[in-house]
């Protein structure tokens, strides 16, 4: 299981690194173990005890750090793919390799579509399908590029998203994403 200090070190490393930082292969499994342990402590604790409040706060911090780590890593991957760079498999965890491989295929298809278009040959893009694409189009999340600095928002999923800087790319709840698009604060990013 991961310690709070290890998670804090990984979080700082991801925030300070321009590209993806190297995480251990079992990073998410160990982080999940930390969350499970903290939740178990809360379940067994006296709700009024000081120790319980401290554990609750620690759990909140762990969740925020993990959301930030994953969000930053996703943004770095998307930025790299938009620039035509391949996935850096050495720095991805097994879970990320699985999640992001379909993104890489989608970006490759999008680049191919653009190349064909610029040659004057319009071909319908092939449906690439995949877990990220399904979530982005049919599920609750939508991939957007932020067009203005926006403070953190509480999404329809009751999670905090942001704050965002102009040019950031993020998956946010579809309902919130559409509101930002209508206000001219974001544009939808098509995956294929």
N, CA, C and O atoms as a DFTB+ gen file, in Angstrom:
768 C
 N C O
     1  1       0.833      -1.179       0.000
     2  2       0.000       0.000       0.000
     3  2       0.886       1.255       0.000
     4  3       2.019       1.238       0.480
     5  1       0.349       2.312      -0.538
     6  2       1.075       3.568      -0.664
     7  2       0.936       4.396       0.610
     8  3      -0.094       4.352       1.281
     9  1       1.968       5.138       0.929
    10  2       1.879       6.058       2.060
    11  2       1.443       7.431       1.536
    12  3       1.558       7.721       0.345
    13  1       0.950       8.249       2.431
    14  2       0.532       9.606       2.087
    15  2       1.731      10.385       1.533
    16  3       1.594      11.150       0.579
    17  1       2.896      10.182       2.136
    18  2       4.098      10.894       1.710
    19  2       4.494      10.513       0.285
    20  3       4.924      11.368      -0.489
    21  1       4.349       9.224      -0.066
    22  2       4.662       8.786      -1.432
    23  2       3.725       9.450      -2.438
    24  3       4.153       9.893      -3.504
    25  1       2.449       9.513      -2.085
    26  2       1.473      10.145      -2.974
    27  2       1.791      11.624      -3.128
    28  3       1.744      12.158      -4.236
    29  1       2.111      12.281      -2.036
    30  2       2.455      13.703      -2.070
    31  2       3.671      13.939      -2.971
    32  3       3.696      14.904      -3.736
    33  1       4.664      13.073      -2.885
    34  2       5.863      13.183      -3.724
    35  2       5.496      13.009      -5.204
    36  3       5.988      13.748      -6.056
    37  1       4.635      12.033      -5.507
    38  2       4.206      11.809      -6.898
    39  2       3.419      13.011      -7.417
    40  3       3.586      13.421      -8.566
    41  1       2.566      13.569      -6.567
    42  2       1.752      14.730      -6.945
    43  2       2.646      15.930      -7.264
    44  3       2.467      16.602      -8.280
    45  1       3.607      16.183      -6.379
    46  2       4.535      17.293      -6.622
    47  2       5.345      17.072      -7.892
    48  3       5.567      18.000      -8.671
    49  1       5.783      15.832      -8.090
    50  2       6.551      15.507      -9.292
    51  2       5.763      15.752     -10.560
    52  3       6.304      16.262     -11.541
    53  1       4.489      15.394     -10.552
    54  2       3.647      15.583     -11.742
    55  2       3.388      17.061     -11.991
    56  3       3.363      17.507     -13.138
    57  1       3.198      17.813     -10.926
    58  2       2.950      19.256     -11.061
    59  2       4.187      19.990     -11.594
    60  3       4.059      20.943     -12.363
    61  1       5.371      19.552     -11.190
    62  2       6.602      20.242     -11.557
    63  2       7.159      19.793     -12.906
    64  3       7.991      20.487     -13.492
    65  1       6.716      18.657     -13.398
    66  2       7.249      18.105     -14.637
    67  2       6.470      18.632     -15.845
    68  3       5.239      18.620     -15.863
    69  1       7.210      19.090     -16.842
    70  2       6.582      19.567     -18.081
    71  2       5.922      18.396     -18.814
    72  3       4.797      18.508     -19.301
    73  1       6.638      17.278     -18.883
    74  2       6.092      16.075     -19.508
    75  2       5.598      15.126     -18.431
    76  3       5.513      15.481     -17.256
    77  1       5.274      13.915     -18.853
    78  2       4.826      12.907     -17.896
    79  2       5.966      12.527     -16.964
    80  3       7.097      12.326     -17.406
    81  1       5.670      12.431     -15.686
    82  2       6.665      11.898     -14.761
    83  2       6.528      10.378     -14.771
    84  3       5.494       9.846     -15.175
    85  1       7.551       9.695     -14.336
    86  2       7.520       8.227     -14.289
    87  2       6.869       7.788     -12.986
    88  3       7.354       8.103     -11.899
    89  1       5.764       7.056     -13.108
    90  2       5.095       6.506     -11.928
    91  2       5.385       5.009     -11.854
    92  3       5.597       4.369     -12.884
    93  1       5.396       4.454     -10.660
    94  2       5.568       2.995     -10.550
    95  2       4.417       2.260     -11.244
    96  3       3.296       2.766     -11.301
    97  1       4.697       1.090     -11.759
    98  2       3.681       0.294     -12.460
    99  2       2.442       0.062     -11.597
   100  3       1.325       0.020     -12.112
   101  1       2.635      -0.086     -10.307
   102  2       1.508      -0.391      -9.411
   103  2       0.964       0.859      -8.709
   104  3       0.311       0.753      -7.670
   105  1       1.234       2.044      -9.277
   106  2       0.857       3.301      -8.632
   107  2      -0.630       3.351      -8.286
   108  3      -0.993       3.615      -7.140
   109  1      -1.489       3.098      -9.273
   110  2      -2.933       3.231      -9.034
   111  2      -3.456       2.141      -8.090
   112  3      -4.353       2.397      -7.286
   113  1      -2.908       0.945      -8.183
   114  2      -3.332      -0.128      -7.280
   115  2      -2.984       0.232      -5.835
   116  3      -3.789       0.033      -4.925
   117  1      -1.783       0.760      -5.639
   118  2      -1.370       1.136      -4.282
   119  2      -2.154       2.346      -3.777
   120  3      -2.498       2.415      -2.597
   121  1      -2.439       3.303      -4.669
   122  2      -3.237       4.467      -4.283
   123  2      -4.653       4.034      -3.905
   124  3      -5.239       4.553      -2.955
   125  1      -5.185       3.094      -4.645
   126  2      -6.509       2.557      -4.325
   127  2      -6.497       1.893      -2.950
   128  3      -7.458       2.007      -2.190
   129  1      -5.404       1.199      -2.637
   130  2      -5.267       0.586      -1.321
   131  2      -5.250       1.623      -0.211
   132  3      -5.827       1.405       0.854
   133  1      -4.591       2.753      -0.452
   134  2      -4.552       3.839       0.531
   135  2      -5.964       4.384       0.772
   136  3      -6.365       4.597       1.916
   137  1      -6.701       4.603      -0.294
   138  2      -8.070       5.109      -0.152
   139  2      -8.940       4.101       0.597
   140  3      -9.716       4.476       1.476
   141  1      -8.808       2.833       0.248
   142  2      -9.592       1.792       0.934
   143  2      -9.285       1.771       2.426
   144  3     -10.189       1.656       3.255
   145  1      -8.010       1.885       2.758
   146  2      -7.622       1.868       4.173
   147  2      -8.212       3.074       4.916
   148  3      -8.727       2.934       6.025
   149  1      -8.131       4.241       4.303
   150  2      -8.674       5.446       4.942
   151  2     -10.194       5.347       5.100
   152  3     -10.740       5.738       6.131
   153  1     -10.858       4.834       4.098
   154  2     -12.321       4.669       4.188
   155  2     -12.698       3.667       5.286
   156  3     -13.697       3.841       5.984
   157  1     -11.899       2.637       5.424
   158  2     -12.143       1.644       6.479
   159  2     -11.947       2.270       7.858
   160  3     -12.723       2.016       8.780
   161  1     -10.909       3.085       7.990
   162  2     -10.688       3.774       9.268
   163  2     -11.876       4.666       9.608
   164  3     -12.301       4.730      10.761
   165  1     -12.406       5.347       8.612
   166  2     -13.565       6.217       8.847
   167  2     -14.791       5.411       9.242
   168  3     -15.565       5.818      10.109
   169  1     -14.959       4.265       8.599
   170  2     -16.128       3.422       8.881
   171  2     -16.107       2.915      10.320
   172  3     -17.153       2.773      10.952
   173  1     -14.921       2.648      10.824
   174  2     -14.779       2.055      12.150
   175  2     -14.635       3.110      13.259
   176  3     -14.651       2.761      14.440
   177  1     -14.495       4.378      12.900
   178  2     -14.147       5.409      13.890
   179  2     -15.376       6.088      14.484
   180  3     -16.469       6.066      13.917
   181  1     -15.157       6.683      15.631
   182  2     -16.166       7.517      16.286
   183  2     -16.289       8.807      15.477
   184  3     -15.308       9.538      15.338
   185  1     -17.480       9.101      14.941
   186  2     -17.639      10.274      14.066
   187  2     -17.286      11.604      14.727
   188  3     -16.988      12.571      14.027
   189  1     -17.313      11.674      16.044
   190  2     -17.055      12.942      16.738
   191  2     -15.604      13.102      17.171
   192  3     -15.221      14.173      17.644
   193  1     -14.802      12.080      17.023
   194  2     -13.410      12.126      17.494
   195  2     -12.546      12.989      16.573
   196  3     -12.765      13.057      15.364
   197  1     -11.574      13.636      17.175
   198  2     -10.634      14.460      16.429
   199  2      -9.908      13.616      15.379
   200  3      -9.726      14.051      14.243
   201  1      -9.502      12.424      15.762
   202  2      -8.792      11.519      14.843
   203  2      -9.635      11.247      13.603
   204  3      -9.091      11.143      12.503
   205  1     -10.939      11.130      13.756
   206  2     -11.833      10.873      12.630
   207  2     -11.818      12.066      11.672
   208  3     -11.765      11.892      10.454
   209  1     -11.863      13.262      12.224
   210  2     -11.821      14.459      11.364
   211  2     -10.497      14.536      10.610
   212  3     -10.460      14.937       9.446
   213  1      -9.411      14.151      11.278
   214  2      -8.108      14.168      10.621
   215  2      -8.044      13.141       9.486
   216  3      -7.510      13.427       8.414
   217  1      -8.585      11.959       9.723
   218  2      -8.598      10.919       8.687
   219  2      -9.481      11.358       7.516
   220  3      -9.131      11.144       6.355
   221  1     -10.621      11.969       7.823
   222  2     -11.508      12.454       6.760
   223  2     -10.792      13.489       5.896
   224  3     -10.900      13.467       4.670
   225  1     -10.064      14.392       6.543
   226  2      -9.313      15.424       5.817
   227  2      -8.202      14.794       4.975
   228  3      -7.959      15.210       3.842
   229  1      -7.537      13.798       5.534
   230  2      -6.485      13.101       4.789
   231  2      -7.079      12.427       3.555
   232  3      -6.492      12.488       2.474
   233  1      -8.232      11.788       3.706
   234  2      -8.903      11.143       2.578
   235  2      -9.253      12.176       1.504
   236  3      -9.041      11.928       0.317
   237  1      -9.781      13.320       1.907
   238  2     -10.105      14.378       0.943
   239  2      -8.859      14.823       0.189
   240  3      -8.902      15.015      -1.026
   241  1      -7.751      14.988       0.903
   242  2      -6.496      15.393       0.262
   243  2      -5.993      14.335      -0.709
   244  3      -5.538      14.657      -1.807
   245  1      -6.076      13.069      -0.301
   246  2      -5.643      11.974      -1.169
   247  2      -6.479      11.972      -2.448
   248  3      -5.931      11.850      -3.544
   249  1      -7.791      12.105      -2.318
   250  2      -8.665      12.105      -3.495
   251  2      -8.340      13.278      -4.416
   252  3      -8.284      13.107      -5.634
   253  1      -8.125      14.462      -3.855
   254  2      -7.807      15.639      -4.670
   255  2      -6.473      15.459      -5.389
   256  3      -6.347      15.800      -6.565
   257  1      -5.478      14.924      -4.683
   258  2      -4.177      14.718      -5.327
   259  2      -4.280      13.714      -6.465
   260  3      -3.701      13.920      -7.532
   261  1      -5.022      12.616      -6.241
   262  2      -5.162      11.613      -7.293
   263  2      -5.906      12.176      -8.499
   264  3      -5.522      11.920      -9.641
   265  1      -6.962      12.936      -8.254
   266  2      -7.686      13.566      -9.370
   267  2      -6.760      14.509     -10.132
   268  3      -6.789      14.545     -11.362
   269  1      -5.954      15.258      -9.422
   270  2      -5.044      16.202     -10.062
   271  2      -3.961      15.468     -10.847
   272  3      -3.645      15.851     -11.973
   273  1      -3.397      14.429     -10.267
   274  2      -2.362      13.652     -10.965
   275  2      -2.935      13.090     -12.256
   276  3      -2.349      13.254     -13.326
   277  1      -4.087      12.426     -12.153
   278  2      -4.663      11.800     -13.346
   279  2      -5.048      12.857     -14.378
   280  3      -4.788      12.680     -15.568
   281  1      -5.665      13.954     -13.935
   282  2      -6.068      15.009     -14.857
   283  2      -4.880      15.625     -15.580
   284  3      -4.931      15.852     -16.789
   285  1      -3.818      15.893     -14.844
   286  2      -2.613      16.466     -15.454
   287  2      -2.005      15.488     -16.458
   288  3      -1.578      15.885     -17.542
   289  1      -1.969      14.221     -16.091
   290  2      -1.392      13.223     -16.986
   291  2      -2.229      13.107     -18.255
   292  3      -1.680      13.005     -19.352
   293  1      -3.546      13.122     -18.116
   294  2      -4.417      13.067     -19.288
   295  2      -4.186      14.286     -20.176
   296  3      -4.080      14.153     -21.396
   297  1      -4.108      15.467     -19.577
   298  2      -3.867      16.684     -20.360
   299  2      -2.526      16.617     -21.082
   300  3      -2.429      17.026     -22.239
   301  1      -1.496      16.108     -20.421
   302  2      -0.178      16.007     -21.050
   303  2      -0.221      15.021     -22.218
   304  3       0.381      15.266     -23.263
   305  1      -0.924      13.923     -22.040
   306  2      -1.051      12.943     -23.114
   307  2      -1.781      13.570     -24.299
   308  3      -1.325      13.451     -25.437
   309  1      -2.895      14.229     -24.050
   310  2      -3.682      14.833     -25.127
   311  2      -2.861      15.914     -25.832
   312  3      -2.863      15.985     -27.061
   313  1      -2.164      16.751     -25.071
   314  2      -1.318      17.781     -25.679
   315  2      -0.268      17.150     -26.591
   316  3      -0.032      17.629     -27.700
   317  1       0.360      16.076     -26.118
   318  2       1.360      15.392     -26.941
   319  2       0.748      14.793     -28.191
   320  3       1.315      14.910     -29.277
   321  1      -0.402      14.154     -28.049
   322  2      -1.059      13.550     -29.207
   323  2      -1.483      14.621     -30.214
   324  3      -1.396      14.406     -31.423
   325  1      -1.939      15.765     -29.721
   326  2      -2.322      16.851     -30.624
   327  2      -1.109      17.373     -31.391
   328  3      -1.241      17.852     -32.518
   329  1       0.065      17.282     -30.783
   330  2       1.294      17.718     -31.440
   331  2       1.873      16.622     -32.337
   332  3       2.919      16.813     -32.957
   333  1       1.197      15.484     -32.404
   334  2       1.650      14.396     -33.260
   335  2       2.663      13.472     -32.616
   336  3       3.260      12.643     -33.302
   337  1       2.870      13.595     -31.319
   338  2       3.826      12.744     -30.623
   339  2       3.168      11.412     -30.254
   340  3       1.982      11.387     -29.923
   341  1       3.914      10.308     -30.304
   342  2       3.344       9.027     -29.860
   343  2       3.282       8.974     -28.333
   344  3       3.937       9.754     -27.641
   345  1       2.493       8.048     -27.831
   346  2       2.422       7.854     -26.381
   347  2       3.785       7.415     -25.859
   348  3       4.455       6.594     -26.486
   349  1       4.194       7.951     -24.728
   350  2       5.432       7.552     -24.079
   351  2       5.102       6.380     -23.156
   352  3       4.859       6.563     -21.963
   353  1       5.097       5.185     -23.719
   354  2       4.657       3.995     -22.988
   355  2       5.500       3.718     -21.753
   356  3       5.008       3.131     -20.789
   357  1       6.757       4.129     -21.768
   358  2       7.643       3.901     -20.624
   359  2       7.163       4.638     -19.369
   360  3       7.392       4.184     -18.248
   361  1       6.508       5.760     -19.568
   362  2       6.086       6.577     -18.430
   363  2       4.618       6.363     -18.057
   364  3       4.138       6.955     -17.090
   365  1       3.907       5.532     -18.805
   366  2       2.505       5.266     -18.503
   367  2       2.377       4.013     -17.647
   368  3       3.145       3.062     -17.789
   369  1       1.397       4.033     -16.762
   370  2       1.082       2.824     -15.993
   371  2       0.295       1.880     -16.904
   372  3      -0.193       2.315     -17.948
   373  1       0.159       0.602     -16.541
   374  2      -0.628      -0.322     -17.375
   375  2      -2.062       0.170     -17.591
   376  3      -2.610       0.024     -18.684
   377  1      -2.667       0.750     -16.556
   378  2      -4.042       1.244     -16.685
   379  2      -4.104       2.393     -17.691
   380  3      -5.029       2.473     -18.499
   381  1      -3.113       3.279     -17.634
   382  2      -3.091       4.412     -18.559
   383  2      -2.843       3.946     -19.991
   384  3      -3.430       4.484     -20.929
   385  1      -1.980       2.952     -20.161
   386  2      -1.739       2.425     -21.510
   387  2      -3.049       1.927     -22.115
   388  3      -3.344       2.174     -23.285
   389  1      -3.821       1.225     -21.299
   390  2      -5.112       0.696     -21.760
   391  2      -6.080       1.830     -22.087
   392  3      -6.731       1.811     -23.132
   393  1      -6.176       2.805     -21.207
   394  2      -7.110       3.916     -21.406
   395  2      -6.723       4.808     -22.583
   396  3      -7.587       5.221     -23.357
   397  1      -5.436       5.107     -22.724
   398  2      -5.008       6.118     -23.682
   399  2      -4.688       5.562     -25.065
   400  3      -4.518       6.335     -26.008
   401  1      -4.602       4.243     -25.211
   402  2      -4.254       3.701     -26.533
   403  2      -5.330       4.026     -27.561
   404  3      -5.006       4.289     -28.720
   405  1      -6.599       4.016     -27.167
   406  2      -7.651       4.353     -28.130
   407  2      -7.606       5.839     -28.475
   408  3      -7.947       6.227     -29.592
   409  1      -7.186       6.676     -27.519
   410  2      -7.008       8.103     -27.807
   411  2      -5.959       8.295     -28.893
   412  3      -6.136       9.103     -29.804
   413  1      -4.867       7.548     -28.789
   414  2      -3.801       7.661     -29.780
   415  2      -4.328       7.299     -31.163
   416  3      -4.018       7.976     -32.143
   417  1      -5.123       6.236     -31.247
   418  2      -5.720       5.835     -32.526
   419  2      -6.644       6.924     -33.061
   420  3      -6.637       7.214     -34.258
   421  1      -7.432       7.523     -32.185
   422  2      -8.352       8.585     -32.608
   423  2      -7.592       9.793     -33.146
   424  3      -7.985      10.368     -34.161
   425  1      -6.511      10.181     -32.478
   426  2      -5.735      11.318     -32.947
   427  2      -5.039      10.991     -34.267
   428  3      -4.913      11.860     -35.129
   429  1      -4.592       9.761     -34.433
   430  2      -3.977       9.354     -35.693
   431  2      -4.995       9.457     -36.829
   432  3      -4.674       9.931     -37.918
   433  1      -6.231       9.006     -36.563
   434  2      -7.302       9.096     -37.559
   435  2      -7.620      10.550     -37.884
   436  3      -7.846      10.892     -39.045
   437  1      -7.640      11.401     -36.876
   438  2      -7.930      12.818     -37.096
   439  2      -6.840      13.463     -37.944
   440  3      -7.140      14.248     -38.844
   441  1      -5.569      13.137     -37.665
   442  2      -4.470      13.691     -38.465
   443  2      -4.558      13.215     -39.916
   444  3      -4.325      13.982     -40.849
   445  1      -4.898      11.937     -40.087
   446  2      -5.048      11.372     -41.432
   447  2      -6.171      12.080     -42.173
   448  3      -6.029      12.398     -43.353
   449  1      -7.276      12.328     -41.500
   450  2      -8.398      13.043     -42.097
   451  2      -7.949      14.432     -42.558
   452  3      -8.252      14.845     -43.677
   453  1      -7.226      15.149     -41.694
   454  2      -6.762      16.489     -42.032
   455  2      -5.784      16.452     -43.206
   456  3      -5.871      17.284     -44.110
   457  1      -4.860      15.498     -43.199
   458  2      -3.909      15.372     -44.307
   459  2      -4.643      15.142     -45.620
   460  3      -4.328      15.765     -46.634
   461  1      -5.629      14.240     -45.598
   462  2      -6.417      13.973     -46.805
   463  2      -7.170      15.220     -47.251
   464  3      -7.205      15.541     -48.439
   465  1      -7.765      15.913     -46.306
   466  2      -8.509      17.133     -46.602
   467  2      -7.603      18.170     -47.264
   468  3      -7.983      18.798     -48.252
   469  1      -6.401      18.341     -46.711
   470  2      -5.471      19.327     -47.258
   471  2      -4.940      18.927     -48.632
   472  3      -4.435      19.775     -49.367
   473  1      -5.047      17.650     -48.984
   474  2      -4.680      17.181     -50.323
   475  2      -5.857      17.316     -51.297
   476  3      -5.726      17.047     -52.491
   477  1      -7.006      17.738     -50.760
   478  2      -8.194      17.867     -51.609
   479  2      -8.957      16.573     -51.771
   480  3      -9.775      16.437     -52.681
   481  1      -8.697      15.633     -50.903
   482  2      -9.358      14.330     -50.964
   483  2     -10.110      14.096     -49.669
   484  3      -9.527      13.669     -48.672
   485  1     -11.391      14.373     -49.683
   486  2     -12.191      14.224     -48.470
   487  2     -12.691      12.794     -48.354
   488  3     -13.481      12.326     -49.173
   489  1     -12.216      12.113     -47.324
   490  2     -12.644      10.739     -47.048
   491  2     -13.303      10.729     -45.688
   492  3     -12.829      11.376     -44.754
   493  1     -14.389       9.999     -45.578
   494  2     -15.080       9.898     -44.287
   495  2     -14.165       9.190     -43.297
   496  3     -13.590       8.150     -43.617
   497  1     -14.026       9.743     -42.105
   498  2     -13.177       9.075     -41.114
   499  2     -13.770       7.730     -40.713
   500  3     -14.987       7.558     -40.633
   501  1     -12.872       6.788     -40.464
   502  2     -13.310       5.467     -40.008
   503  2     -13.647       5.537     -38.535
   504  3     -12.979       6.235     -37.773
   505  1     -14.664       4.829     -38.135
   506  2     -15.040       4.768     -36.719
   507  2     -13.988       3.960     -35.993
   508  3     -13.762       2.791     -36.308
   509  1     -13.334       4.593     -35.004
   510  2     -12.268       3.918     -34.275
   511  2     -12.770       3.285     -32.990
   512  3     -12.154       2.341     -32.494
   513  1     -13.865       3.775     -32.438
   514  2     -14.422       3.204     -31.204
   515  2     -13.389       3.045     -30.112
   516  3     -12.192       3.127     -30.390
   517  1     -13.800       2.825     -28.901
   518  2     -12.873       2.629     -27.797
   519  2     -13.436       3.222     -26.536
   520  3     -14.347       4.049     -26.595
   521  1     -12.912       2.816     -25.382
   522  2     -13.495       3.237     -24.118
   523  2     -13.512       4.736     -23.893
   524  3     -14.494       5.258     -23.365
   525  1     -12.457       5.448     -24.276
   526  2     -12.440       6.888     -24.028
   527  2     -13.425       7.581     -24.953
   528  3     -14.131       8.502     -24.541
   529  1     -13.472       7.134     -26.211
   530  2     -14.366       7.746     -27.178
   531  2     -15.819       7.583     -26.752
   532  3     -16.602       8.528     -26.848
   533  1     -16.180       6.416     -26.290
   534  2     -17.549       6.182     -25.853
   535  2     -17.909       7.103     -24.704
   536  3     -18.979       7.711     -24.709
   537  1     -17.028       7.214     -23.717
   538  2     -17.305       8.099     -22.586
   539  2     -17.402       9.549     -23.043
   540  3     -18.269      10.292     -22.584
   541  1     -16.511       9.948     -23.947
   542  2     -16.483      11.349     -24.352
   543  2     -17.720      11.722     -25.154
   544  3     -18.190      12.855     -25.047
   545  1     -18.253      10.827     -25.939
   546  2     -19.370      11.160     -26.810
   547  2     -20.719      10.784     -26.227
   548  3     -21.660      11.575     -26.296
   549  1     -20.832       9.606     -25.659
   550  2     -22.137       9.132     -25.225
   551  2     -22.308       9.167     -23.716
   552  3     -23.432       9.113     -23.216
   553  1     -21.235       9.255     -23.006
   554  2     -21.313       9.193     -21.556
   555  2     -21.496      10.559     -20.937
   556  3     -22.049      11.477     -21.544
   557  1     -21.029      10.663     -19.747
   558  2     -21.233      11.870     -18.954
   559  2     -20.144      12.908     -19.160
   560  3     -20.313      14.062     -18.768
   561  1     -19.020      12.516     -19.773
   562  2     -17.898      13.445     -19.920
   563  2     -17.750      13.927     -21.353
   564  3     -18.149      13.254     -22.303
   565  1     -17.169      15.102     -21.482
   566  2     -16.934      15.685     -22.804
   567  2     -15.537      16.303     -22.787
   568  3     -15.149      16.939     -21.807
   569  1     -14.785      16.116     -23.864
   570  2     -13.447      16.673     -23.969
   571  2     -13.560      18.073     -24.567
   572  3     -14.128      18.253     -25.644
   573  1     -13.012      19.064     -23.856
   574  2     -13.075      20.447     -24.315
   575  2     -11.705      21.106     -24.223
   576  3     -10.849      20.703     -23.436
   577  1     -11.522      22.150     -25.064
   578  2     -10.355      23.013     -24.961
   579  2     -10.854      24.340     -24.400
   580  3     -11.768      24.956     -24.949
   581  1     -10.252      24.763     -23.319
   582  2     -10.676      25.978     -22.627
   583  2     -10.131      27.193     -23.383
   584  3      -8.956      27.219     -23.748
   585  1     -10.983      28.200     -23.620
   586  2     -10.580      29.365     -24.413
   587  2     -10.346      30.618     -23.566
   588  3      -9.984      31.664     -24.106
   589  1     -10.545      30.531     -22.262
   590  2     -10.306      31.665     -21.363
   591  2      -9.975      31.114     -19.977
   592  3     -10.334      29.980     -19.660
   593  1      -9.304      31.895     -19.164
   594  2      -9.027      31.475     -17.795
   595  2     -10.354      31.354     -17.045
   596  3     -11.179      32.268     -17.076
   597  1     -10.552      30.217     -16.370
   598  2     -11.800      29.958     -15.658
   599  2     -11.449      29.452     -14.257
   600  3     -10.603      28.570     -14.113
   601  1     -12.091      30.003     -13.225
   602  2     -11.842      29.475     -11.876
   603  2     -12.429      28.060     -11.752
   604  3     -13.191      27.628     -12.616
   605  1     -12.082      27.359     -10.705
   606  2     -12.598      26.009     -10.476
   607  2     -14.125      26.039     -10.438
   608  3     -14.735      26.982      -9.936
   609  1     -14.721      24.980     -10.983
   610  2     -16.183      24.848     -10.961
   611  2     -16.547      23.533     -10.294
   612  3     -15.772      22.576     -10.321
   613  1     -17.722      23.491      -9.699
   614  2     -18.248      22.238      -9.181
   615  2     -19.153      21.689     -10.269
   616  3     -20.168      22.295     -10.614
   617  1     -18.776      20.540     -10.806
   618  2     -19.509      19.965     -11.919
   619  2     -20.801      19.294     -11.496
   620  3     -21.094      19.158     -10.308
   621  1     -21.567      18.878     -12.494
   622  2     -22.816      18.177     -12.228
   623  2     -22.554      16.832     -11.549
   624  3     -23.472      16.224     -11.000
   625  1     -21.294      16.366     -11.586
   626  2     -20.911      15.134     -10.898
   627  2     -20.510      15.403      -9.445
   628  3     -20.056      14.503      -8.738
   629  1     -20.687      16.676      -9.006
   630  2     -20.377      17.110      -7.643
   631  2     -18.881      17.056      -7.338
   632  3     -18.497      17.004      -6.170
   633  1     -18.037      17.067      -8.359
   634  2     -16.589      17.114      -8.188
   635  2     -16.078      18.471      -8.655
   636  3     -16.686      19.122      -9.504
   637  1     -14.964      18.879      -8.090
   638  2     -14.359      20.140      -8.493
   639  2     -13.523      19.910      -9.745
   640  3     -12.741      18.962      -9.818
   641  1     -13.697      20.783     -10.722
   642  2     -12.932      20.716     -11.970
   643  2     -12.246      22.066     -12.145
   644  3     -12.871      23.116     -11.994
   645  1     -10.967      22.027     -12.461
   646  2     -10.228      23.268     -12.650
   647  2      -9.497      23.653     -11.379
   648  3      -9.373      22.844     -10.459
   649  1      -9.014      24.879     -11.324
   650  2      -9.200      25.971     -12.279
   651  2      -8.499      25.666     -13.615
   652  3      -7.584      24.846     -13.689
   653  1      -8.964      26.359     -14.662
   654  2      -8.440      26.141     -15.994
   655  2      -7.777      27.405     -16.515
   656  3      -8.191      28.524     -16.210
   657  1      -6.740      27.193     -17.305
   658  2      -6.082      28.298     -17.998
   659  2      -6.421      28.171     -19.482
   660  3      -6.717      27.082     -19.973
   661  1      -6.373      29.283     -20.176
   662  2      -6.645      29.282     -21.611
   663  2      -5.732      28.257     -22.293
   664  3      -4.522      28.244     -22.063
   665  1      -6.319      27.402     -23.129
   666  2      -5.558      26.381     -23.841
   667  2      -5.573      25.022     -23.162
   668  3      -5.175      24.033     -23.779
   669  1      -6.022      24.937     -21.902
   670  2      -6.110      23.647     -21.219
   671  2      -7.098      22.744     -21.939
   672  3      -8.060      23.213     -22.547
   673  1      -6.850      21.457     -21.863
   674  2      -7.749      20.457     -22.423
   675  2      -8.178      19.568     -21.272
   676  3      -7.345      19.106     -20.492
   677  1      -9.490      19.324     -21.165
   678  2      -9.972      18.567     -20.007
   679  2     -11.253      17.819     -20.343
   680  3     -12.049      18.250     -21.178
   681  1     -11.428      16.696     -19.676
   682  2     -12.706      15.994     -19.679
   683  2     -13.504      16.557     -18.512
   684  3     -13.056      16.491     -17.367
   685  1     -14.671      17.105     -18.786
   686  2     -15.548      17.603     -17.726
   687  2     -16.960      17.115     -18.013
   688  3     -17.252      16.726     -19.144
   689  1     -17.844      17.126     -17.018
   690  2     -19.204      16.649     -17.250
   691  2     -19.840      17.366     -18.440
   692  3     -19.716      18.581     -18.594
   693  1     -20.515      16.592     -19.267
   694  2     -21.111      17.088     -20.511
   695  2     -21.972      18.336     -20.279
   696  3     -21.882      19.307     -21.031
   697  1     -22.793      18.301     -19.249
   698  2     -23.684      19.419     -18.946
   699  2     -22.896      20.708     -18.716
   700  3     -23.258      21.763     -19.236
   701  1     -21.826      20.619     -17.943
   702  2     -20.983      21.787     -17.670
   703  2     -20.204      22.201     -18.919
   704  3     -20.036      23.390     -19.191
   705  1     -19.737      21.221     -19.665
   706  2     -18.984      21.511     -20.886
   707  2     -19.853      22.276     -21.881
   708  3     -19.398      23.245     -22.490
   709  1     -21.099      21.841     -22.046
   710  2     -21.991      22.513     -22.989
   711  2     -22.267      23.947     -22.543
   712  3     -22.367      24.848     -23.376
   713  1     -22.391      24.162     -21.231
   714  2     -22.606      25.523     -20.719
   715  2     -21.402      26.399     -21.034
   716  3     -21.569      27.551     -21.437
   717  1     -20.186      25.872     -20.858
   718  2     -18.979      26.634     -21.169
   719  2     -18.885      26.926     -22.666
   720  3     -18.479      28.018     -23.061
   721  1     -19.258      25.953     -23.497
   722  2     -19.236      26.150     -24.950
   723  2     -20.224      27.245     -25.344
   724  3     -19.897      28.119     -26.147
   725  1     -21.434      27.200     -24.779
   726  2     -22.445      28.219     -25.093
   727  2     -21.974      29.619     -24.710
   728  3     -22.294      30.593     -25.392
   729  1     -21.217      29.720     -23.625
   730  2     -20.718      31.022     -23.165
   731  2     -19.443      31.448     -23.891
   732  3     -18.922      32.537     -23.651
   733  1     -18.943      30.585     -24.782
   734  2     -17.730      30.917     -25.515
   735  2     -16.454      30.733     -24.711
   736  3     -15.402      31.255     -25.081
   737  1     -16.544      29.992     -23.613
   738  2     -15.374      29.775     -22.757
   739  2     -14.639      28.487     -23.066
   740  3     -13.564      28.236     -22.522
   741  1     -15.221      27.657     -23.951
   742  2     -14.602      26.377     -24.309
   743  2     -15.115      25.954     -25.677
   744  3     -16.158      26.417     -26.136
   745  1     -14.358      25.059     -26.323
   746  2     -14.807      24.440     -27.564
   747  2     -14.635      22.938     -27.432
   748  3     -13.691      22.460     -26.804
   749  1     -15.554      22.202     -28.029
   750  2     -15.482      20.747     -27.968
   751  2     -14.308      20.262     -28.786
   752  3     -14.040      20.780     -29.870
   753  1     -13.598      19.254     -28.261
   754  2     -12.505      18.623     -28.995
   755  2     -13.041      17.317     -29.558
   756  3     -13.413      16.413     -28.809
   757  1     -13.079      17.223     -30.871
   758  2     -13.534      16.001     -31.530
   759  2     -12.387      15.014     -31.564
   760  3     -11.270      15.374     -31.935
   761  1     -12.645      13.778     -31.183
   762  2     -11.588      12.773     -31.152
   763  2     -11.399      12.101     -32.494
   764  3     -10.316      11.583     -32.765
   765  1     -12.396      12.090     -33.332
   766  2     -12.258      11.468     -34.645
   767  2     -13.232      12.081     -35.601
   768  3     -13.277      11.695     -36.769
